[in-house]
Amino acid sequence: MEDKVDILLTTYNTKIEYLKEQIDSILNQTYKNFNLIISDDCSPNKEVRKVLEEYSEKDKRIILYFQKNNLGCTRSFEYLLEKSNSEYIAFSDHDDIWYPDKIEKSLKCLKENNVSLVYCDAEQINQNGEVLHGSYLDYKNMPKLRGKNFILPFSRHIAIGCSQLFTKEVKEKMIPFTERTYAHDWHSVYIASQLGGIYCIDEVLFGYRIHENNIFGGRSFKQNMKLWKDSNGKNFKSYQKYRHKVITETYLAGALMCKDYNEKIEKNKLQKIENEVIEYYEKCQKIIIIYFSIYKYFKYLSFKGIGKRMFKELMILHFPLISYIIFRFL
């Protein structure tokens, strides 16, 4: 008997074409023993509910929940985690395309390597399903970790949720979320890194769609900066706000979320290095000209194959004035 996998998917005003493509790609997986648990986050577009109900009538593996009030992305996944009962869990976006063996290969890899979580690579695709980047991990200079790596999952985001499959033990450690849990997929990797470890499947197993309505979406650094400049201007004051936002939401918020887990859920005292990471980010926020403790970047954030990412992060974290000049003319 195959182990049951719960696939957790949240929807909110999803473009119907994308939603159908994603659900079809999940239902056509080579691994068949799964529940597709869907929570619609109070979509104003009534066609979303209609489509979900039509799919549910056709396939008994689909379990639907319709929220009365909008929970937001993170709390919607918390809701679904609470509904999950299976031994293995996978997060799903509502607008991607899973390739047929995504679940089969992920589950096999997790068991063979005896880890708590696996994540895979993806092709980044556009609105029409055309490939923009053949490897999302390479394009974004994301780490490919294998085993128990504690500090890197604490100090930075490692794996997008739609690439993950993890054990029930990780899920039980994740919930309930704390007030500072803002990224469910950072949370899961951090917890798994403290349990059986994590393992990167260096293989493309799905199409990760980028489009105009993405919440996160995997946009490039240059694209994010352009969006900010178009809305807020490109003077130094505007850049300082941008920089503060990036450090707060991309780095510090994740570290503080992990701190909450340790203090409120595990009731453990923070390790010294965890406190050092938080202090490092807080100091980076306050610097205007230059932050000389560059060695801390390599201690907490560096990994093999980082490429262009290292330059961009060093500029933002340690050289605000120089990075502003770059920001202004990109």
N, C-alpha and C positions, 0 to 999 in steps of 0.2 A: 504493500500500500504506500503510495507516494505521500510525502508530507504536504500538509496544507499550507498554502501561502496566502496571506491577506495583502491585496494591492489597494492602497489607500489613495483616493483621487478626490480632489476638491474642485468645484466649478463655481464660476461667477460670471454671468453674461458672456460665456465662451462663444466664440464664433462657431456656428453650427458645423461648418465644414471641418474645422480643426477637431472639434469634439468627436464627430463621427469617425474621423480617421484614427484618432487615438484609441477610442473604445474598440474599434474593429481590430486594431493592431494588438491589443491586449487579448481579446477573445480568440485571436488566431495564434496565440503562443503555442509552441510545441509542448510546453509543460501545461497540463490541463487542470490539475487539482488546485484551484485557487478560488478565492472570493474576490470580487471586485466591489469594494465598499466605497460608495460615492456619497459625498455630502455637498449639496448645493447651498451656497452661502447667500440665500435670499435673492436670487437673480431677478431683476425687474423684467428681463426678457423671458416671457412665458414659454417661448419655443424651446428654451433649454430644458425646462421641466418635461415638456411633451416628448422631446427626443429621449431623455433619460428613461421615462416611463415606458416608451416603446421598446427600448433595448432590454429593460428589466423583464418585460413580458415574454421576450424571446429567449432569454438566457437566465436560468435560475441561479447562476453564480453571482449575479449582480444584486447587491443590497443597497437600497436607496434611503437617504435621509435628506429632508428638506428643512433648513433652518428657518425659524420665524424672524430672527434678527441677524443682521450681518455680524459675523464673528471676526472676519479678517483671515488672511491666509494662515498665519501661524496657529491661531486658536482653532481654526477648522481642522488642521492636522492633529491637534491635541484631541479634539472631539473624536476623530476617527481612530486614533491610537487607543482611546478608551473603549471603543467598540470592538477592537480587534481581539481575537482569541486564539489565533493560529500560532504555530511555533516559529514562523518566519514572516517577515513583513517587508513590503516594498512601498516606497513613496512613488507617486505618479503625478506629473503635470497633466493639465487638461488639453494641451495643444501640441504635444510631441507625437512622434511615431516610433513605437517600439518594434525592433526587428524580431523575427519569429522565435529566436532562441535566447532572448534576453533573460528570462526567468530560469530556464533550464541551465544555462551556463553559469549564471550568478549563484544559484543554489549549489551546483556541483562544486564550484570553486570554494564557496564558503565551507562546505563540509570537508573537502579534501585538505584544506589548509587549516581547519579547526580554529577559525577566527570568529569574531562576533559580528563583523560587518564587512561586506565587499562593496566596491564601487567600480564602475566601468567607464570606458571612454565613450564619446558620442561624436557624430557628425553634427556640425551646426548647420541648420537648414533655414531657408527663408520662407516667406508666406506660401510659396508655391511648391515647397518641398525640395527645392534645388539646393545642392550642397554648397555652402559658403566656405567652410573649413573642414577638412577631412578628419582632423583630430581636435576636439574641443580642449582636451588637456594640454596639448602642445600649443595651441593657439593662445590659451590663457596662462601658459607657463604654470600649470597646476602640478603639485607634487604627486608622485606615484609611490605611495607608501605601502610597505608590507611588514607586518609584525606589530610590535608594541612600541609606538613612538608617542611619547606623552606630551612633550612641550609643544610640538608643532600643531597638533590638533587643538591645543589650548590657545595658542597665540594667533592662529589664522584659520580661515575657512579652507577646508580641504576638498570636499566633494559635494557637488550639487545633489539635492535630494532625489531627483528622478533617476539618478545613476545608482542608487543604494539598494541593497537588500541586507537585512540584519535579523538578529535573533529576538525571540520573545523576551529574553533576559534584558536586552538593551531597552526594549519598549517599557518594561516594568520599572526600569531605573529612570526613564525619561519623564514619566507622568507621576504626579501632576506637574505641569509647567510652573515655573516661578514668574513673578512679575517682570523679570528681565529676560525671559526666554523670548527672543525675537527671531531666531533662526532655527527651526526644528531640525534641519539637516546638519548644522554645525553641532547642535546638541547631541545628535545620535552618534556622530563620529567621535566626539570627545569622550562620551561614555564608553563606546566600544573600544577605544584605545586603552582604557583602564581595565577592561575585562579580558576578552580573549585576543584582542588586537584587531587590526584592519588589514585588508588586502586589496590592492588595485588590480583589476583585470585590464590589462593593457590591450584592449580590443574594443572596437566600436560596436555597440549593441543597440543603439537607438539614434534617432534623429532628434536633436534638441532645437526646437524652433525659436527663431528670433523674429519678432514683428513689432508693430507700432504699439501694441497694447500689453507687452510684457511687463510683469511686476519687477522682475529682476533681469532675466533675459540674456545675460552674457554679453552685453555690449562692451566694446573696447574702451580703454582709458580715454582715447581721443574722442570717441563718440559721446561718452559721459561728460567730458569737459565742454564739448560744443553745446550740448543741451543746457548745461549750467550757464554758460556765457550768453546764450540766446535769451535766457529767462532773467538773468541777474546782472548782466554786464561783465566787463573784463578788467575793471580796475583792481588795484591791490586789495582794497577792502572786500570786494566781492570774492577774490581768490582766497583770502584768509577764511571767509565763511565756508567756501567750498572745501578747503583743506581741513578745517575743523570738522565738517560733516563727514568727510571721508574717513578720518582717523576715528571719529566717534562711532560711526555705523559699520565700518568695515573691519575694524580691529578691536577697539576698546569695548564695544558693546558685547562682542562675542566672549572676550575674556571675563567680563563681569558676569555674563550669563553662566559661565563655567564656575565662577566663584560662588554664585548662588547655589548651584548644584551641590558643591562641596559642603557649604555651610548649612544649608537648609534641609537638604535631602539626605546626604551622607553623614552630616554632622561631623565632618572631619575638619581639622585645621588645615589651612592652605599651606602647601609646600612653599618654601622660601622662593623658589624660582617663579612660582605663579604670581606672588606679590611683586616680584621684580618686573615681570612683564606688564602688569597693570600700571606700575609706577612709570615704566618706560613710555607707554602710550600717553599717559597724563602729562609727562614732561614734553613730549613731542608736540602736543596740542598747544602749549604755551610759547613755543619758540617762534621768533619772528625772523631772525637772520640765519643762524646756524646752530645745530645741536651736535657737539663734538663727539659724543659717545657712540661713534659709528659701530664700534665692535659689538654693541648690543643688538644691532640689526642682524649681524651674522650669527649671534648666539641664539636669538629667539625666532627669526623669520627666514633664515636662509635654508636652501635645500638644493640638491643636485639638479642641474638642468634648468635653473631659474631664468637664465637668459635676460631678455629685455625687462622682465618684471623687476629684477633687482635694481636696475637703474631708475625706473619710475618710482619705486617705493623709497629708495634712498633720497631722491630729490624731494619728494613730498614730506617725508618724515624728518629729514635732517637738513635740508637746504631750502627753506621756504622762499627766500628772496630769488634765488636762482630758478627755482621751479616756477615761480610766478612769471618770469620772463618767458620761459618755455610755454607756460599755460597761455600767455597773452597772444603768442604768435602761432600756436597750433591751429 
